[in-house]
Amino acid sequence: MIFKLVWENVRSHPVRTLLSILLIAVPVTLILTLIGLSNGFLEDSAKRTKGVGADLIFRAKDSSLMTFSGCAHKALSPASRSSPTSPSLPESSTGPSAASTPSPGSRYPASIA
């Protein structure tokens, strides 16, 4: 009996029935879409937060953090700027210098302390 009443209503008012269906279906679809998107964003944010950790940088002594190479970049003195000769090695290239050895009673080398 109810099915017959519904069918008669659909046949007699097709535009009103179509509008009623659309006005119910569109908001339900939008709400489900927003819920799905928000859940996806939350899961992605949780995955990214889980992957955050400490970033360790290993670099050679006297190397620059501004370049991607491990080469030492020392400031040129005025005397070395005037003579365009090939670069030379530091004086203490064979072993640690006196400035880099810890002084007695100190935990740090003299150049740091």
Secondary structure, DSSP 8 states (H G I E B T S, - for coil): -HHHHHHHHHHH-HHHHHHHHHHHHHHHHHHHHHHHHHHHHHHHHHHHHHT---------TTB-SSSSS--B-----HHHHHS-------TT-SS--GGGSB-TT-SSBTTT-
